[in-house]
Amino acid sequence: MRNCATGRHDHHDVYAAQCPCRDVLDLLANKWSALAIGALEDGPRRFGALRNRLEGVSPKVLTATLRRLEAMGFVTRTIHPAVPLHVEYELTALGHSVAEPLAGLRTWVERHLDEITAP
């Protein structure tokens, strides 16, 4: 176990109520975060392209999701000076490192959906 840099506790423990691990887990377990990371695996995308790929997401929710991913270091936002502004989102090295396990989860869901009892 690793010592906690926040000083809130002795080690990282996602089961501990005060561990900041929970904030990261909350973000990554969110469907829009998992899908946005997957949509960025092949390279940078503009906001509109992301919105089109993530069918059903509202611009407000996508903006909030991308801001949280950026704040936690999973995504970078680059503004290219142009008229109109050209903004691209791209996975960081940290984002690429979490993309693989999230891809596994997405693939598992697709493969096993027919076995899951729907409510």
Biopython code that builds the backbone (N, CA, C, O; Angstrom):
import numpy as np
from Bio.PDB.StructureBuilder import StructureBuilder

atoms = [
    (1, "MET", "N", (0.836, -1.186, 0.000)),
    (1, "MET", "CA", (0.000, 0.000, 0.000)),
    (1, "MET", "C", (0.878, 1.246, 0.000)),
    (1, "MET", "O", (1.969, 1.255, 0.570)),
    (2, "ARG", "N", (0.386, 2.287, -0.645)),
    (2, "ARG", "CA", (1.133, 3.540, -0.713)),
    (2, "ARG", "C", (0.650, 4.501, 0.355)),
    (2, "ARG", "O", (-0.535, 4.539, 0.686)),
    (3, "ASN", "N", (1.582, 5.276, 0.889)),
    (3, "ASN", "CA", (1.203, 6.316, 1.840)),
    (3, "ASN", "C", (0.417, 7.395, 1.119)),
    (3, "ASN", "O", (0.647, 7.660, -0.061)),
    (4, "CYS", "N", (-0.497, 8.007, 1.821)),
    (4, "CYS", "CA", (-1.348, 9.036, 1.239)),
    (4, "CYS", "C", (-0.649, 10.393, 1.297)),
    (4, "CYS", "O", (-0.249, 10.847, 2.369)),
    (5, "ALA", "N", (-0.507, 11.026, 0.152)),
    (5, "ALA", "CA", (0.140, 12.339, 0.078)),
    (5, "ALA", "C", (-0.735, 13.442, 0.662)),
    (5, "ALA", "O", (-0.235, 14.523, 0.971)),
    (6, "THR", "N", (-2.029, 13.189, 0.816)),
    (6, "THR", "CA", (-2.930, 14.217, 1.348)),
    (6, "THR", "C", (-2.806, 14.347, 2.854)),
    (6, "THR", "O", (-3.193, 15.368, 3.423)),
    (7, "GLY", "N", (-2.267, 13.319, 3.508)),
    (7, "GLY", "CA", (-2.159, 13.351, 4.958)),
    (7, "GLY", "C", (-3.463, 13.014, 5.667)),
    (7, "GLY", "O", (-3.529, 13.057, 6.895)),
    (8, "ARG", "N", (-4.503, 12.679, 4.904)),
    (8, "ARG", "CA", (-5.797, 12.351, 5.514)),
    (8, "ARG", "C", (-5.796, 10.972, 6.171)),
    (8, "ARG", "O", (-6.580, 10.711, 7.082)),
    (9, "HIS", "N", (-4.912, 10.096, 5.702)),
    (9, "HIS", "CA", (-4.821, 8.747, 6.255)),
    (9, "HIS", "C", (-3.467, 8.162, 5.879)),
    (9, "HIS", "O", (-2.718, 8.758, 5.105)),
    (10, "ASP", "N", (-3.156, 6.986, 6.433)),
    (10, "ASP", "CA", (-1.828, 6.398, 6.259)),
    (10, "ASP", "C", (-1.572, 5.803, 4.880)),
    (10, "ASP", "O", (-0.428, 5.756, 4.428)),
    (11, "HIS", "N", (-2.630, 5.349, 4.209)),
    (11, "HIS", "CA", (-2.445, 4.688, 2.919)),
    (11, "HIS", "C", (-3.688, 4.877, 2.056)),
    (11, "HIS", "O", (-4.754, 5.237, 2.557)),
    (12, "HIS", "N", (-3.544, 4.633, 0.760)),
    (12, "HIS", "CA", (-4.684, 4.713, -0.157)),
    (12, "HIS", "C", (-5.582, 3.498, 0.068)),
    (12, "HIS", "O", (-5.125, 2.356, 0.034)),
    (13, "ASP", "N", (-6.856, 3.765, 0.297)),
    (13, "ASP", "CA", (-7.819, 2.686, 0.521)),
    (13, "ASP", "C", (-9.168, 3.151, -0.001)),
    (13, "ASP", "O", (-9.839, 3.962, 0.636)),
    (14, "VAL", "N", (-9.562, 2.643, -1.151)),
    (14, "VAL", "CA", (-10.794, 3.074, -1.798)),
    (14, "VAL", "C", (-12.020, 2.780, -0.933)),
    (14, "VAL", "O", (-13.077, 3.375, -1.143)),
    (15, "TYR", "N", (-11.897, 1.880, 0.025)),
    (15, "TYR", "CA", (-13.007, 1.564, 0.919)),
    (15, "TYR", "C", (-13.109, 2.524, 2.104)),
    (15, "TYR", "O", (-14.118, 2.532, 2.809)),
    (16, "ALA", "N", (-12.082, 3.326, 2.324)),
    (16, "ALA", "CA", (-12.092, 4.285, 3.436)),
    (16, "ALA", "C", (-12.908, 5.514, 3.041)),
    (16, "ALA", "O", (-12.728, 6.061, 1.953)),
    (17, "ALA", "N", (-13.789, 5.937, 3.915)),
    (17, "ALA", "CA", (-14.717, 7.034, 3.622)),
    (17, "ALA", "C", (-13.998, 8.329, 3.260)),
    (17, "ALA", "O", (-14.485, 9.076, 2.410)),
    (18, "GLN", "N", (-12.878, 8.612, 3.866)),
    (18, "GLN", "CA", (-12.191, 9.881, 3.638)),
    (18, "GLN", "C", (-11.102, 9.821, 2.570)),
    (18, "GLN", "O", (-10.433, 10.823, 2.320)),
    (19, "CYS", "N", (-10.917, 8.686, 1.949)),
    (19, "CYS", "CA", (-9.843, 8.558, 0.956)),
    (19, "CYS", "C", (-10.221, 9.261, -0.348)),
    (19, "CYS", "O", (-11.313, 9.050, -0.875)),
    (20, "PRO", "N", (-9.321, 10.092, -0.865)),
    (20, "PRO", "CA", (-9.576, 10.754, -2.146)),
    (20, "PRO", "C", (-9.702, 9.780, -3.318)),
    (20, "PRO", "O", (-10.128, 10.171, -4.405)),
    (21, "CYS", "N", (-9.335, 8.515, -3.102)),
    (21, "CYS", "CA", (-9.533, 7.498, -4.140)),
    (21, "CYS", "C", (-10.991, 7.461, -4.579)),
    (21, "CYS", "O", (-11.298, 7.198, -5.741)),
    (22, "ARG", "N", (-11.877, 7.728, -3.634)),
    (22, "ARG", "CA", (-13.305, 7.658, -3.946)),
    (22, "ARG", "C", (-13.709, 8.692, -4.992)),
    (22, "ARG", "O", (-14.569, 8.422, -5.831)),
    (23, "ASP", "N", (-13.097, 9.870, -4.950)),
    (23, "ASP", "CA", (-13.404, 10.900, -5.951)),
    (23, "ASP", "C", (-12.994, 10.433, -7.341)),
    (23, "ASP", "O", (-13.709, 10.659, -8.317)),
    (24, "VAL", "N", (-11.850, 9.787, -7.425)),
    (24, "VAL", "CA", (-11.368, 9.279, -8.715)),
    (24, "VAL", "C", (-12.266, 8.142, -9.190)),
    (24, "VAL", "O", (-12.646, 8.091, -10.359)),
    (25, "LEU", "N", (-12.604, 7.234, -8.282)),
    (25, "LEU", "CA", (-13.487, 6.129, -8.643)),
    (25, "LEU", "C", (-14.851, 6.646, -9.098)),
    (25, "LEU", "O", (-15.421, 6.138, -10.064)),
    (26, "ASP", "N", (-15.366, 7.650, -8.407)),
    (26, "ASP", "CA", (-16.648, 8.247, -8.784)),
    (26, "ASP", "C", (-16.593, 8.799, -10.208)),
    (26, "ASP", "O", (-17.526, 8.608, -10.989)),
    (27, "LEU", "N", (-15.506, 9.478, -10.538)),
    (27, "LEU", "CA", (-15.364, 10.035, -11.882)),
    (27, "LEU", "C", (-15.254, 8.933, -12.929)),
    (27, "LEU", "O", (-15.941, 8.981, -13.949)),
    (28, "LEU", "N", (-14.407, 7.951, -12.691)),
    (28, "LEU", "CA", (-14.158, 6.920, -13.693)),
    (28, "LEU", "C", (-15.317, 5.937, -13.831)),
    (28, "LEU", "O", (-15.491, 5.337, -14.892)),
    (29, "ALA", "N", (-16.105, 5.765, -12.781)),
    (29, "ALA", "CA", (-17.254, 4.860, -12.848)),
    (29, "ALA", "C", (-18.459, 5.521, -13.507)),
    (29, "ALA", "O", (-19.463, 4.855, -13.758)),
    (30, "ASN", "N", (-18.378, 6.800, -13.787)),
    (30, "ASN", "CA", (-19.450, 7.522, -14.454)),
    (30, "ASN", "C", (-19.473, 7.127, -15.927)),
    (30, "ASN", "O", (-18.430, 7.111, -16.581)),
    (31, "LYS", "N", (-20.661, 6.805, -16.455)),
    (31, "LYS", "CA", (-20.734, 6.326, -17.844)),
    (31, "LYS", "C", (-20.183, 7.335, -18.838)),
    (31, "LYS", "O", (-19.507, 6.945, -19.790)),
    (32, "TRP", "N", (-20.453, 8.630, -18.642)),
    (32, "TRP", "CA", (-19.983, 9.613, -19.616)),
    (32, "TRP", "C", (-18.474, 9.751, -19.579)),
    (32, "TRP", "O", (-17.854, 9.983, -20.617)),
    (33, "SER", "N", (-17.868, 9.615, -18.407)),
    (33, "SER", "CA", (-16.407, 9.652, -18.317)),
    (33, "SER", "C", (-15.798, 8.453, -19.029)),
    (33, "SER", "O", (-14.855, 8.597, -19.807)),
    (34, "ALA", "N", (-16.342, 7.268, -18.759)),
    (34, "ALA", "CA", (-15.820, 6.045, -19.391)),
    (34, "ALA", "C", (-15.964, 6.112, -20.900)),
    (34, "ALA", "O", (-15.073, 5.679, -21.632)),
    (35, "LEU", "N", (-17.083, 6.651, -21.371)),
    (35, "LEU", "CA", (-17.294, 6.753, -22.814)),
    (35, "LEU", "C", (-16.430, 7.846, -23.443)),
    (35, "LEU", "O", (-15.926, 7.670, -24.552)),
    (36, "ALA", "N", (-16.255, 8.965, -22.750)),
    (36, "ALA", "CA", (-15.408, 10.048, -23.277)),
    (36, "ALA", "C", (-13.962, 9.580, -23.398)),
    (36, "ALA", "O", (-13.299, 9.852, -24.399)),
    (37, "ILE", "N", (-13.477, 8.880, -22.382)),
    (37, "ILE", "CA", (-12.109, 8.356, -22.442)),
    (37, "ILE", "C", (-11.977, 7.398, -23.616)),
    (37, "ILE", "O", (-10.985, 7.444, -24.343)),
    (38, "GLY", "N", (-12.960, 6.535, -23.808)),
    (38, "GLY", "CA", (-12.932, 5.609, -24.939)),
    (38, "GLY", "C", (-12.942, 6.322, -26.274)),
    (38, "GLY", "O", (-12.257, 5.909, -27.210)),
    (39, "ALA", "N", (-13.721, 7.398, -26.366)),
    (39, "ALA", "CA", (-13.813, 8.159, -27.621)),
    (39, "ALA", "C", (-12.511, 8.888, -27.929)),
    (39, "ALA", "O", (-12.256, 9.240, -29.081)),
    (40, "LEU", "N", (-11.688, 9.118, -26.911)),
    (40, "LEU", "CA", (-10.425, 9.838, -27.112)),
    (40, "LEU", "C", (-9.224, 8.902, -27.274)),
    (40, "LEU", "O", (-8.099, 9.365, -27.459)),
    (41, "GLU", "N", (-9.460, 7.594, -27.206)),
    (41, "GLU", "CA", (-8.347, 6.640, -27.303)),
    (41, "GLU", "C", (-7.570, 6.751, -28.610)),
    (41, "GLU", "O", (-6.356, 6.547, -28.625)),
    (42, "ASP", "N", (-8.250, 7.069, -29.699)),
    (42, "ASP", "CA", (-7.590, 7.109, -31.006)),
    (42, "ASP", "C", (-6.963, 8.455, -31.336)),
    (42, "ASP", "O", (-6.399, 8.627, -32.417)),
    (43, "GLY", "N", (-7.054, 9.405, -30.421)),
    (43, "GLY", "CA", (-6.441, 10.700, -30.668)),
    (43, "GLY", "C", (-7.358, 11.847, -30.307)),
    (43, "GLY", "O", (-8.494, 11.636, -29.882)),
    (44, "PRO", "N", (-6.863, 13.068, -30.479)),
    (44, "PRO", "CA", (-7.629, 14.245, -30.081)),
    (44, "PRO", "C", (-8.923, 14.390, -30.873)),
    (44, "PRO", "O", (-9.020, 13.986, -32.032)),
    (45, "ARG", "N", (-9.907, 14.975, -30.211)),
    (45, "ARG", "CA", (-11.190, 15.254, -30.856)),
    (45, "ARG", "C", (-11.697, 16.614, -30.410)),
    (45, "ARG", "O", (-11.442, 17.073, -29.297)),
    (46, "ARG", "N", (-12.415, 17.228, -31.312)),
    (46, "ARG", "CA", (-13.091, 18.478, -30.974)),
    (46, "ARG", "C", (-14.368, 18.155, -30.201)),
    (46, "ARG", "O", (-14.862, 17.029, -30.231)),
    (47, "PHE", "N", (-14.887, 19.166, -29.510)),
    (47, "PHE", "CA", (-16.069, 18.999, -28.680)),
    (47, "PHE", "C", (-17.242, 18.431, -29.480)),
    (47, "PHE", "O", (-17.899, 17.492, -29.033)),
    (48, "GLY", "N", (-17.504, 18.990, -30.647)),
    (48, "GLY", "CA", (-18.624, 18.533, -31.471)),
    (48, "GLY", "C", (-18.481, 17.086, -31.884)),
    (48, "GLY", "O", (-19.466, 16.348, -31.912)),
    (49, "ALA", "N", (-17.260, 16.667, -32.206)),
    (49, "ALA", "CA", (-17.025, 15.273, -32.584)),
    (49, "ALA", "C", (-17.252, 14.347, -31.400)),
    (49, "ALA", "O", (-17.790, 13.250, -31.555)),
    (50, "LEU", "N", (-16.841, 14.791, -30.216)),
    (50, "LEU", "CA", (-17.096, 14.000, -29.015)),
    (50, "LEU", "C", (-18.594, 13.893, -28.739)),
    (50, "LEU", "O", (-19.100, 12.813, -28.432)),
    (51, "ARG", "N", (-19.289, 15.006, -28.850)),
    (51, "ARG", "CA", (-20.733, 15.015, -28.607)),
    (51, "ARG", "C", (-21.455, 14.089, -29.590)),
    (51, "ARG", "O", (-22.390, 13.385, -29.209)),
    (52, "ASN", "N", (-21.027, 14.089, -30.839)),
    (52, "ASN", "CA", (-21.629, 13.197, -31.830)),
    (52, "ASN", "C", (-21.344, 11.730, -31.522)),
    (52, "ASN", "O", (-22.210, 10.874, -31.698)),
    (53, "ARG", "N", (-20.134, 11.446, -31.065)),
    (53, "ARG", "CA", (-19.754, 10.058, -30.754)),
    (53, "ARG", "C", (-20.500, 9.541, -29.529)),
    (53, "ARG", "O", (-20.892, 8.375, -29.491)),
    (54, "LEU", "N", (-20.699, 10.391, -28.531)),
    (54, "LEU", "CA", (-21.368, 10.008, -27.292)),
    (54, "LEU", "C", (-22.857, 10.320, -27.404)),
    (54, "LEU", "O", (-23.359, 11.257, -26.783)),
    (55, "GLU", "N", (-23.536, 9.534, -28.190)),
    (55, "GLU", "CA", (-24.948, 9.776, -28.448)),
    (55, "GLU", "C", (-25.726, 9.881, -27.138)),
    (55, "GLU", "O", (-25.589, 9.048, -26.243)),
    (56, "GLY", "N", (-26.547, 10.930, -27.051)),
    (56, "GLY", "CA", (-27.405, 11.097, -25.887)),
    (56, "GLY", "C", (-26.854, 12.007, -24.812)),
    (56, "GLY", "O", (-27.589, 12.366, -23.891)),
    (57, "VAL", "N", (-25.589, 12.396, -24.889)),
    (57, "VAL", "CA", (-25.039, 13.295, -23.872)),
    (57, "VAL", "C", (-25.411, 14.732, -24.221)),
    (57, "VAL", "O", (-25.358, 15.134, -25.384)),
    (58, "SER", "N", (-25.787, 15.497, -23.204)),
    (58, "SER", "CA", (-26.090, 16.909, -23.437)),
    (58, "SER", "C", (-24.787, 17.698, -23.443)),
    (58, "SER", "O", (-23.804, 17.265, -22.842)),
    (59, "PRO", "N", (-24.762, 18.848, -24.113)),
    (59, "PRO", "CA", (-23.554, 19.673, -24.098)),
    (59, "PRO", "C", (-23.130, 20.047, -22.676)),
    (59, "PRO", "O", (-21.939, 20.088, -22.367)),
    (60, "LYS", "N", (-24.108, 20.317, -21.818)),
    (60, "LYS", "CA", (-23.809, 20.697, -20.425)),
    (60, "LYS", "C", (-23.108, 19.558, -19.677)),
    (60, "LYS", "O", (-22.110, 19.781, -18.991)),
    (61, "VAL", "N", (-23.632, 18.352, -19.812)),
    (61, "VAL", "CA", (-23.040, 17.197, -19.126)),
    (61, "VAL", "C", (-21.669, 16.873, -19.710)),
    (61, "VAL", "O", (-20.746, 16.554, -18.960)),
    (62, "LEU", "N", (-21.517, 16.947, -21.023)),
    (62, "LEU", "CA", (-20.222, 16.675, -21.635)),
    (62, "LEU", "C", (-19.191, 17.704, -21.190)),
    (62, "LEU", "O", (-18.052, 17.347, -20.889)),
    (63, "THR", "N", (-19.573, 18.965, -21.146)),
    (63, "THR", "CA", (-18.659, 20.005, -20.674)),
    (63, "THR", "C", (-18.211, 19.734, -19.242)),
    (63, "THR", "O", (-17.021, 19.822, -18.938)),
    (64, "ALA", "N", (-19.149, 19.409, -18.365)),
    (64, "ALA", "CA", (-18.821, 19.125, -16.966)),
    (64, "ALA", "C", (-17.912, 17.898, -16.859)),
    (64, "ALA", "O", (-16.966, 17.891, -16.072)),
    (65, "THR", "N", (-18.195, 16.881, -17.638)),
    (65, "THR", "CA", (-17.388, 15.658, -17.624)),
    (65, "THR", "C", (-15.964, 15.953, -18.076)),
    (65, "THR", "O", (-15.008, 15.529, -17.428)),
    (66, "LEU", "N", (-15.817, 16.672, -19.177)),
    (66, "LEU", "CA", (-14.477, 16.993, -19.690)),
    (66, "LEU", "C", (-13.708, 17.873, -18.717)),
    (66, "LEU", "O", (-12.494, 17.722, -18.578)),
    (67, "ARG", "N", (-14.384, 18.776, -18.050)),
    (67, "ARG", "CA", (-13.717, 19.634, -17.055)),
    (67, "ARG", "C", (-13.200, 18.808, -15.883)),
    (67, "ARG", "O", (-12.088, 19.034, -15.406)),
    (68, "ARG", "N", (-14.002, 17.850, -15.418)),
    (68, "ARG", "CA", (-13.558, 16.984, -14.307)),
    (68, "ARG", "C", (-12.392, 16.102, -14.749)),
    (68, "ARG", "O", (-11.427, 15.932, -14.005)),
    (69, "LEU", "N", (-12.477, 15.540, -15.957)),
    (69, "LEU", "CA", (-11.379, 14.710, -16.461)),
    (69, "LEU", "C", (-10.104, 15.533, -16.605)),
    (69, "LEU", "O", (-9.009, 15.045, -16.323)),
    (70, "GLU", "N", (-10.248, 16.770, -17.041)),
    (70, "GLU", "CA", (-9.083, 17.655, -17.168)),
    (70, "GLU", "C", (-8.521, 18.011, -15.795)),
    (70, "GLU", "O", (-7.306, 17.995, -15.600)),
    (71, "ALA", "N", (-9.389, 18.328, -14.852)),
    (71, "ALA", "CA", (-8.946, 18.719, -13.509)),
    (71, "ALA", "C", (-8.177, 17.598, -12.809)),
    (71, "ALA", "O", (-7.269, 17.859, -12.019)),
    (72, "MET", "N", (-8.545, 16.351, -13.102)),
    (72, "MET", "CA", (-7.869, 15.212, -12.465)),
    (72, "MET", "C", (-6.691, 14.700, -13.280)),
    (72, "MET", "O", (-6.024, 13.751, -12.869)),
    (73, "GLY", "N", (-6.425, 15.314, -14.426)),
    (73, "GLY", "CA", (-5.228, 14.975, -15.188)),
    (73, "GLY", "C", (-5.384, 13.871, -16.206)),
    (73, "GLY", "O", (-4.385, 13.341, -16.692)),
    (74, "PHE", "N", (-6.629, 13.502, -16.552)),
    (74, "PHE", "CA", (-6.849, 12.451, -17.534)),
    (74, "PHE", "C", (-6.914, 12.988, -18.961)),
    (74, "PHE", "O", (-6.662, 12.255, -19.918)),
    (75, "VAL", "N", (-7.253, 14.268, -19.098)),
    (75, "VAL", "CA", (-7.481, 14.883, -20.408)),
    (75, "VAL", "C", (-6.805, 16.252, -20.437)),
    (75, "VAL", "O", (-6.755, 16.954, -19.427)),
    (76, "THR", "N", (-6.290, 16.617, -21.602)),
    (76, "THR", "CA", (-5.819, 17.995, -21.799)),
    (76, "THR", "C", (-6.743, 18.677, -22.794)),
    (76, "THR", "O", (-7.311, 18.047, -23.686)),
    (77, "ARG", "N", (-6.871, 19.959, -22.616)),
    (77, "ARG", "CA", (-7.701, 20.796, -23.493)),
    (77, "ARG", "C", (-6.770, 21.792, -24.168)),
    (77, "ARG", "O", (-6.068, 22.549, -23.497)),
    (78, "THR", "N", (-6.766, 21.789, -25.490)),
    (78, "THR", "CA", (-5.897, 22.689, -26.243)),
    (78, "THR", "C", (-6.755, 23.614, -27.088)),
    (78, "THR", "O", (-7.624, 23.173, -27.842)),
    (79, "ILE", "N", (-6.491, 24.911, -26.945)),
    (79, "ILE", "CA", (-7.199, 25.919, -27.741)),
    (79, "ILE", "C", (-6.276, 26.346, -28.875)),
    (79, "ILE", "O", (-5.169, 26.828, -28.638)),
    (80, "HIS", "N", (-6.738, 26.166, -30.101)),
    (80, "HIS", "CA", (-5.987, 26.591, -31.281)),
    (80, "HIS", "C", (-6.581, 27.923, -31.747)),
    (80, "HIS", "O", (-7.780, 28.015, -32.011)),
    (81, "PRO", "N", (-5.741, 28.946, -31.846)),
    (81, "PRO", "CA", (-6.281, 30.248, -32.261)),
    (81, "PRO", "C", (-6.768, 30.210, -33.703)),
    (81, "PRO", "O", (-6.002, 29.973, -34.637)),
    (82, "ALA", "N", (-8.025, 30.444, -33.848)),
    (82, "ALA", "CA", (-8.662, 30.482, -35.159)),
    (82, "ALA", "C", (-10.005, 31.162, -34.970)),
    (82, "ALA", "O", (-10.434, 31.394, -33.839)),
    (83, "VAL", "N", (-10.654, 31.476, -36.043)),
    (83, "VAL", "CA", (-11.993, 32.050, -35.958)),
    (83, "VAL", "C", (-12.930, 31.125, -36.690)),
    (83, "VAL", "O", (-12.829, 31.020, -37.912)),
    (84, "PRO", "N", (-13.842, 30.444, -36.012)),
    (84, "PRO", "CA", (-13.995, 30.429, -34.549)),
    (84, "PRO", "C", (-12.895, 29.606, -33.887)),
    (84, "PRO", "O", (-12.147, 28.895, -34.558)),
    (85, "LEU", "N", (-12.807, 29.714, -32.536)),
    (85, "LEU", "CA", (-11.787, 28.974, -31.803)),
    (85, "LEU", "C", (-11.909, 27.478, -32.082)),
    (85, "LEU", "O", (-13.010, 26.946, -32.229)),
    (86, "HIS", "N", (-10.785, 26.827, -32.149)),
    (86, "HIS", "CA", (-10.710, 25.384, -32.386)),
    (86, "HIS", "C", (-10.181, 24.774, -31.090)),
    (86, "HIS", "O", (-9.016, 24.968, -30.743)),
    (87, "VAL", "N", (-11.027, 24.044, -30.377)),
    (87, "VAL", "CA", (-10.650, 23.433, -29.103)),
    (87, "VAL", "C", (-10.631, 21.925, -29.275)),
    (87, "VAL", "O", (-11.583, 21.336, -29.787)),
    (88, "GLU", "N", (-9.538, 21.301, -28.842)),
    (88, "GLU", "CA", (-9.408, 19.854, -28.917)),
    (88, "GLU", "C", (-9.161, 19.278, -27.531)),
    (88, "GLU", "O", (-8.537, 19.906, -26.676)),
    (89, "TYR", "N", (-9.664, 18.072, -27.334)),
    (89, "TYR", "CA", (-9.455, 17.321, -26.102)),
    (89, "TYR", "C", (-8.646, 16.088, -26.452)),
    (89, "TYR", "O", (-8.851, 15.461, -27.491)),
    (90, "GLU", "N", (-7.709, 15.748, -25.550)),
    (90, "GLU", "CA", (-6.816, 14.620, -25.805)),
    (90, "GLU", "C", (-6.482, 13.941, -24.486)),
    (90, "GLU", "O", (-6.376, 14.601, -23.453)),
    (91, "LEU", "N", (-6.316, 12.618, -24.521)),
    (91, "LEU", "CA", (-5.915, 11.895, -23.326)),
    (91, "LEU", "C", (-4.472, 12.210, -22.970)),
    (91, "LEU", "O", (-3.623, 12.337, -23.852)),
    (92, "THR", "N", (-4.198, 12.336, -21.691)),
    (92, "THR", "CA", (-2.829, 12.443, -21.190)),
    (92, "THR", "C", (-2.280, 11.022, -21.050)),
    (92, "THR", "O", (-2.983, 10.053, -21.336)),
    (93, "ALA", "N", (-1.036, 10.899, -20.614)),
    (93, "ALA", "CA", (-0.472, 9.572, -20.356)),
    (93, "ALA", "C", (-1.307, 8.859, -19.288)),
    (93, "ALA", "O", (-1.549, 7.656, -19.384)),
    (94, "LEU", "N", (-1.741, 9.599, -18.281)),
    (94, "LEU", "CA", (-2.590, 9.026, -17.237)),
    (94, "LEU", "C", (-3.924, 8.571, -17.827)),
    (94, "LEU", "O", (-4.429, 7.506, -17.472)),
    (95, "GLY", "N", (-4.490, 9.366, -18.717)),
    (95, "GLY", "CA", (-5.732, 8.999, -19.382)),
    (95, "GLY", "C", (-5.589, 7.741, -20.224)),
    (95, "GLY", "O", (-6.475, 6.886, -20.234)),
    (96, "HIS", "N", (-4.465, 7.632, -20.933)),
    (96, "HIS", "CA", (-4.213, 6.423, -21.725)),
    (96, "HIS", "C", (-4.056, 5.208, -20.813)),
    (96, "HIS", "O", (-4.460, 4.104, -21.179)),
    (97, "SER", "N", (-3.472, 5.402, -19.626)),
    (97, "SER", "CA", (-3.270, 4.261, -18.725)),
    (97, "SER", "C", (-4.586, 3.723, -18.175)),
    (97, "SER", "O", (-4.680, 2.534, -17.872)),
    (98, "VAL", "N", (-5.593, 4.563, -18.042)),
    (98, "VAL", "CA", (-6.889, 4.092, -17.545)),
    (98, "VAL", "C", (-7.804, 3.667, -18.699)),
    (98, "VAL", "O", (-8.815, 3.003, -18.468)),
    (99, "ALA", "N", (-7.469, 4.036, -19.919)),
    (99, "ALA", "CA", (-8.302, 3.700, -21.073)),
    (99, "ALA", "C", (-8.407, 2.188, -21.271)),
    (99, "ALA", "O", (-9.472, 1.683, -21.627)),
    (100, "GLU", "N", (-7.322, 1.472, -21.044)),
    (100, "GLU", "CA", (-7.333, 0.025, -21.268)),
    (100, "GLU", "C", (-8.296, -0.704, -20.330)),
    (100, "GLU", "O", (-9.118, -1.482, -20.813)),
    (101, "PRO", "N", (-8.236, -0.490, -19.010)),
    (101, "PRO", "CA", (-9.214, -1.188, -18.165)),
    (101, "PRO", "C", (-10.654, -0.757, -18.438)),
    (101, "PRO", "O", (-11.569, -1.572, -18.323)),
    (102, "LEU", "N", (-10.870, 0.506, -18.795)),
    (102, "LEU", "CA", (-12.226, 0.953, -19.118)),
    (102, "LEU", "C", (-12.705, 0.316, -20.421)),
    (102, "LEU", "O", (-13.886, -0.007, -20.550)),
    (103, "ALA", "N", (-11.811, 0.132, -21.382)),
    (103, "ALA", "CA", (-12.178, -0.550, -22.628)),
    (103, "ALA", "C", (-12.584, -1.984, -22.330)),
    (103, "ALA", "O", (-13.523, -2.504, -22.933)),
    (104, "GLY", "N", (-11.880, -2.626, -21.402)),
    (104, "GLY", "CA", (-12.234, -3.977, -21.005)),
    (104, "GLY", "C", (-13.628, -4.038, -20.402)),
    (104, "GLY", "O", (-14.384, -4.972, -20.670)),
    (105, "LEU", "N", (-13.965, -3.058, -19.599)),
    (105, "LEU", "CA", (-15.299, -3.013, -19.001)),
    (105, "LEU", "C", (-16.367, -2.789, -20.063)),
    (105, "LEU", "O", (-17.404, -3.452, -20.043)),
    (106, "ARG", "N", (-16.126, -1.855, -20.999)),
    (106, "ARG", "CA", (-17.098, -1.612, -22.071)),
    (106, "ARG", "C", (-17.302, -2.864, -22.920)),
    (106, "ARG", "O", (-18.431, -3.202, -23.274)),
    (107, "THR", "N", (-16.214, -3.546, -23.241)),
    (107, "THR", "CA", (-16.286, -4.770, -24.039)),
    (107, "THR", "C", (-17.049, -5.861, -23.285)),
    (107, "THR", "O", (-17.868, -6.568, -23.870)),
    (108, "TRP", "N", (-16.776, -5.994, -21.984)),
    (108, "TRP", "CA", (-17.473, -6.993, -21.184)),
    (108, "TRP", "C", (-18.982, -6.742, -21.205)),
    (108, "TRP", "O", (-19.767, -7.677, -21.361)),
    (109, "VAL", "N", (-19.384, -5.483, -21.048)),
    (109, "VAL", "CA", (-20.809, -5.141, -21.056)),
    (109, "VAL", "C", (-21.445, -5.525, -22.391)),
    (109, "VAL", "O", (-22.524, -6.117, -22.416)),
    (110, "GLU", "N", (-20.784, -5.191, -23.497)),
    (110, "GLU", "CA", (-21.328, -5.521, -24.815)),
    (110, "GLU", "C", (-21.462, -7.032, -25.007)),
    (110, "GLU", "O", (-22.452, -7.505, -25.565)),
    (111, "ARG", "N", (-20.468, -7.785, -24.544)),
    (111, "ARG", "CA", (-20.483, -9.240, -24.719)),
    (111, "ARG", "C", (-21.535, -9.935, -23.859)),
    (111, "ARG", "O", (-22.096, -10.953, -24.265)),
    (112, "HIS", "N", (-21.802, -9.395, -22.685)),
    (112, "HIS", "CA", (-22.657, -10.076, -21.728)),
    (112, "HIS", "C", (-24.024, -9.455, -21.539)),
    (112, "HIS", "O", (-24.797, -9.909, -20.695)),
    (113, "LEU", "N", (-24.336, -8.433, -22.304)),
    (113, "LEU", "CA", (-25.605, -7.737, -22.117)),
    (113, "LEU", "C", (-26.801, -8.675, -22.224)),
    (113, "LEU", "O", (-27.754, -8.544, -21.455)),
    (114, "ASP", "N", (-26.768, -9.609, -23.155)),
    (114, "ASP", "CA", (-27.894, -10.514, -23.334)),
    (114, "ASP", "C", (-28.079, -11.475, -22.165)),
    (114, "ASP", "O", (-29.153, -12.054, -22.006)),
    (115, "GLU", "N", (-27.045, -11.649, -21.346)),
    (115, "GLU", "CA", (-27.141, -12.522, -20.171)),
    (115, "GLU", "C", (-27.646, -11.788, -18.932)),
    (115, "GLU", "O", (-28.040, -12.410, -17.946)),
    (116, "ILE", "N", (-27.630, -10.477, -18.994)),
    (116, "ILE", "CA", (-27.998, -9.658, -17.841)),
    (116, "ILE", "C", (-29.507, -9.447, -17.851)),
    (116, "ILE", "O", (-30.094, -9.101, -18.877)),
    (117, "THR", "N", (-30.120, -9.661, -16.696)),
    (117, "THR", "CA", (-31.559, -9.475, -16.583)),
    (117, "THR", "C", (-31.852, -7.994, -16.489)),
    (117, "THR", "O", (-31.407, -7.317, -15.563)),
    (118, "ALA", "N", (-32.599, -7.503, -17.448)),
    (118, "ALA", "CA", (-32.959, -6.081, -17.461)),
    (118, "ALA", "C", (-34.059, -5.825, -16.441)),
    (118, "ALA", "O", (-34.893, -6.702, -16.215)),
    (119, "PRO", "N", (-34.086, -4.649, -15.818)),
    (119, "PRO", "CA", (-35.141, -4.328, -14.841)),
    (119, "PRO", "C", (-36.500, -4.206, -15.500)),
    (119, "PRO", "O", (-37.493, -3.941, -14.823)),
]
sb = StructureBuilder()
sb.init_structure("model")
sb.init_model(0)
sb.init_chain("A")
sb.init_seg("    ")
for serial, (resi, resn, name, xyz) in enumerate(atoms, 1):
    if name == "N":
        sb.init_residue(resn, " ", resi, " ")
    sb.init_atom(name, np.array(xyz, "f"), 0.0, 1.0, " ", f" {name:<3s}", serial, name[0])
structure = sb.get_structure()
